């Protein structure tokens, strides 16, 4: 059991870690998710295509009309979640393709070494810079992989919640045919 003293200390620590406080910090933190594009809004055409599938119609109703009813909101949530998850899988393919393609500096090592010889610049310095750039590149790929994994998990759970809500609505509002 947590003591009163420990609870007071926990609350004091929690007040210290509330995120950015200055306007500069808030502005910078606001752009974190947009930097990599993994949380960008899904394309409207794909959402409408999924809505047609979910609602089993040829023409999807306008989004404003969908938000007025519970059925429309649930269908829209499911369509958005499905499109976001598919968008993340496409982003994963792109990320892997970019990771496989070597950074241009890797291709230019020999040229850099030749230039260093011409300008009397030590080759070890160039090799150090190349190794440093390679390490940065690998760290960037690893960071994107972690972010992608996190956002994919979130998208899967969002889709599962939306799907369960849609199925629950269908079960309560559709009359079974005998």
DRENVOKE-683923 format. One record per residue: x, y, z of N, C-alpha, C in turn; residue in three letters. Coordinates in pm, whole numbers, plus 32768, in hexadecimal, padded with zeros to 4 digits. Example, Ala and Ser with C-alpha at 12.3 -4.5 7.8 and 13.67 -1.06 7.14 Angstrom:
2
85277DC7830C84CE7E3E830C85287EB6830CALA85057F1F82C485577F9682CA850A80038313SER
END
This chain:
178
80547F8A80008000800080008059807D8000UNK803280E17FB48080815B7FA9806581B48022UNK80CF81E8805C80C0823E80D2809782CB80A7UNK806783188107803E83A280EC80B583F580BEUNK812983DC80F881A3842480D181C88405803FUNK81BF8385801A81DF835D7F90817B83997F2EUNK80FB839B7F54809583D67EFB80AF846B7EE7UNK80D984B27F5080F985407F44817085547EE7UNK81D585007EF6824B85087E9F822584E97E0EUNK81CF84857DFA81A384637D71815A84D67D30UNK810385187D7D80B7858A7D47811585FD7D24UNK817886157D7A81D986817D60822886637CE1UNK825185E77CD0829985C07C56824185CA7BDBUNK81C385A67BE8816885AC7B768154863C7B48UNK815086997BA7814087267B8281BA875B7B36UNK822C87227B5082A6874D7B0C82AA871F7A7AUNK826D86AF7A5B8278867379D581F5867F7989UNK81CC86F9796F814D870F792A815F87347897UNK81D68722786381ED874277D7822487CE77C6UNK822A87FD774B826488827731820D88F0776EUNK824F895777A3820689C477E3820E8A467793UNK827D8A5B774C828C8AD676FE82458AC67679UNK82258B37763C81E18B3375BA823C8AF37550UNK82BE8B0C7558831C8ACF74FA831B8A387508UNK831E8A097584831C8978759D829A8939756FUNK822B897D758781A88948755D81A0894174C4UNK81D389A8748281D189AA73EF8226893973B7UNK8299892573F382F288BA73C582B3883173DCUNK8278881C7451823A879C747181BE87827419UNK817B87ED73F0810487DC739D812687A27314UNK81A087B572E781C887827264820786F97266UNK821386BC72DC8259863C72E7821985D07291UNK819785C2729581548557724C8152857171B6UNK815A85EE718D8157860C70FD81DF85FA70BCUNK824685F3710B82CE85EC70D582E18570707EUNK82A6850170A682BC8483705E8244845C7008UNK81D2849C7018815D84826FC4811084046FE7UNK813383C1705480EE834470758064835C70AFUNK804783D570DC7FC383F171147F74845270BDUNK7F9C846070407F5784BD6FE87EC9848D6FCCUNK7E7484EB6FA87DE884CA6F8B7DE184716F0FUNK7D89840E6F117D7E83B66E9D7D3D83FD6E27UNK7D5983D26DAE7D1C840F6D377C8483FC6D39UNK7C3C84666D197BAA84636D1E7B6F83FD6CBDUNK7BAE83EB6C497B79838B6BE77B7782FD6C20UNK7BE182D96C687BE782536CA27B8082436D13UNK7B6D82AC6D617B0882A66DCB7A7E82916D8DUNK7A6182DB6D2379DE82CC6CE079CF82416CA3UNK7A3B820A6C6C7A3581836C357A15811E6CA3UNK7A56812A6D157A3A80CE6D8479AD80E36DB9UNK797E815F6DB978F481786DE6789081306D8CUNK78AA81326D0A785080EB6CAD784F80566CCCUNK78C2801E6CEE78CA7F8F6D1078817F746D93UNK789C7FC56DF878617FAE6E7D77CA7FC16E7AUNK779B80296E36770C80456E3176C47FF66DC4UNK77127FB16D7276DB7F606D0576837FB36CA8UNK76BB80246C7B7674807C6C1E76CF809C6BA9UNK769380C86B3F76DF80F06AC97718817C6ADCUNK76C781D46B1576F0825E6B2B76F3827A6BC1UNK776582A16BF3777282C16C82773083466C9FUNK76E6834F6D0D76A783D06D30770F84376D56UNK76EC84B86D50774B85206D797776850D6E0BUNK77F085366E29782785226EAF77D6856C6F19UNK779D85DF6EF5774D862C6F5776D485DA6F80UNK769385976F21761E85456F42764484CE6F98UNK76B984976F8076E684226FCD76F984447060UNK772A84BA707D774784DF710776C984F9715AUNK76558502711875D8851E715F759B84A371A0UNK75BA842D716B757E83B271A075EA835A71DFUNK75BF8304723B761F82AA727A765782487214UNK7602821571BC762F81B77154769A81F970FCUNK7682827570D576E182BD7080776482D670C7UNK775C82FF714677D883177192782A829871A1UNK77E6822A71C1782E81AB71D1786D817D714EUNK7822818B70E078588164705D78CE81BD7037UNK78C3823F70537930829A703379AC827B7088UNK7998825E71097A0A823A715E7A4F81BC712CUNK7A01815971047A3A80DC70D17A8580F4704EUNK7A4A81436FF67A8D81606F767B1081AB6F8CUNK7B0D820F6FE47B88825C6FFF7BF48202703CUNK7BCD81AB70997C2F815270D87C6A80F07074UNK7C1780BB701D7C47805A6FB97CA7809D6F57UNK7C8481146F297CDA815B6ECB7D5E81816F0EUNK7D5881AC6F8B7DD481D16FD17E3081596FDFUNK7DF880E670007E4A806E700E7E8980476F88UNK7E3D804F6F1D7E74802E6E987EDE80946E70UNK7EC881136E927F2B817C6E757FAE815E6EBDUNK7FA6812F6F3A801F810D6F84806880986F45UNK801F80366F0E80637FC56ECF80AA7FF36E50UNK806F80516E0680B280896D90812E80D76DBBUNK812181246E298194816E6E5C8204810F6E85UNK81E0809B6EBB824480396EE4829380086E6CUNK824E7FED6DFF82927FC06D8482F2802D6D54UNK82C480A96D56831A81186D2B839481266D86UNK837C811B6E0883EA81286E69845180BC6E53UNK842480416E3B84827FD46E2384D07FE96DA2UNK848C801D6D3C84D080376CBE853980A36CD0UNK8518810C6D1D857A81766D3685F081436D87UNK85D480E86DE4863F80B26E38869F805D6DE5UNK866B801A6D8086C07FC66D2B871780196CCEUNK86E3808E6CA5873080E16C48879D812A6C96UNK8819811A6C6F888581586CBC888381F06CB1UNK88B1822D6D1888BF82BE6D1C892682E66CB1UNK891283556C6C8971837C6C028A0283896C32UNK8A1683AA6CB18AA183B96CE08AEB83346CDDUNK8AA282C46CEC8AE582416CE88B2282286C5FUNK8ADD82556BF88B0B823D6B6F8B8482946B4CUNK8B9682FF6B968BFC83616B718C7B83566BC3UNK8C8C82EC6C118D0082E16C698D8182E96C19UNK8D8A829E6BAB8E05829E6B5C8E1F83286B21UNK8DB483696AF08DC783EF6AB98DF684516B23UNK8DBC84446B9B8DE7849C6C088E7984856C2BUNK8EA084066C2E8F2D83E86C4F8F8B84206BE4UNK8F6284176B658FB584506AFB8FC184E86B0AUNK8F4E852A6B2C8F5185BA6B408FA985DE6BB7UNK8FA585896C1F8FF885A36C96908B859D6C72UNK90AF85406C1D913B85346BF4916585B26BA9UNK910A85E66B579128865E6B09913A86D76B65UNK90E786E26BCE90EC87576C27913F873E6CA5UNK918886CF6CA991DA86AB6D1D918686A06D9DUNK911286676D9190B886516E0490C485BE6E2AUNK90D6859C6EAA90ED850F6ECF907484B66EB0UNK9091843F6E79902783E06E578FDE83B06ED4UNK902383A96F448FE4837B6FC08F7283D86FE8UNK8F86845A6FCF8F1E84BB6FF18EA184A26F9DUNK8EB684856F1C8E4584696EC48DFF83E96EF0UNK8E4E83826F0F8E1283056F3C8DC1831A6FBDUNK8DF5836E70158DAD838B70918D2883CF7072UNK8D2B843170188CAF84766FF38C4B84166FB3UNK8C7B83BC6F608C22835B6F208BE782FD6F89UNK8C3A82CC6FE78C07827570518B9F82BD70A7UNK8BBA833D70C38B5D838D71118AD7839A70C8UNK8ADE83B670468A6383C36FF58A18833D6FEEUNK8A6282D06FE28A22824C6FDE89DC822F7062UNK8A1A825270D289DC823B7155895C828E7163UNK8962830C713788EB8361713B887A832670E7UNK889F82F37072883D82B8701887FC823D7058UNK884C81E870968816817070D787BD8195714DUNK87E481FB719A87918227720A870D825F71D9UNK871082A5716A869682DD71318637826C7105UNK866F820670C7861E8194709B85E3814C7114UNK8634813A717C860380F671F4859581487237UNK85A381CA723B853D8220727684BA82177228UNK84C5821C71A4844C82117152840A81897164UNK845A812171738420809B718983D58097720EUNK840D80D3727683C880D772F88346812772EEUNK834D819B72AE82D481EC729E826A81A3724DUNK8296816371E28237811C718D81F480AB71DBUNK82418062722882097FF6727881A1802C72DBUNK81C3809A731D816880D6737E80E68103733DUNK80F0814D72CD80788180728C80278110724CUNK806980A67220801F803571EA7FCF7FF07257UNK800A7FDE72CC7FC07FA3733D7F477FF87360UNK7F5B807C73667EEC80D673847E7F80CC7319UNK7EA780C4729B7E4580BC722E7DF880397233UNK7E3B7FCC72557DF77F4B72607D917F4E72D0UNK7DB87F8573437D587F8973B27CE37FE67392UNK7CFD8055734E7C9180B073257C33806B72C5UNK7C6B802272657C167FDA72067BC57F6E724DUNK7C037F2672AA7BBA7EBE72F27B477EF97344UNK7B5F7F6973877AF37FA973D47A837FD77377UNK7AA8801473067A42804272A879F47FCD726EUNK7A397F60725179F57EEA721A79957EAD7280UNK79C37EA272FF796B7E6B736778F07EC3737BUNK79027F48737978907FA37387782F7F947312UNK78657F85729978127F74722277C27EF2722AUNK78037E86724F77BF7E04725B77567E0972C9UNK77757E49733A77137E5473A776987EA27378UNK76AF7F0C732B763E7F5972F875EB7F047298UNK762F7EBA724175E77E6471E375947DFB722DUNK75CC7DC0729375857D5872DE75097D8E7324UNK750D7E087353749A7E3F739B74337E817341UNK745B7EAC72C974007EFA727573CC7EB271FAUNK74087E4371D773D67DFA7162737A7D8A7190UNK730C7D7E714D72AC7D15716E72D97C967127UNK72EA7C2A717173147BAD712E72A57B7670D6UNK72CE7B467063726D7B0C700572567A79702AUNK71D97A52702E71B879C7704F719B79756FD6UNK
END
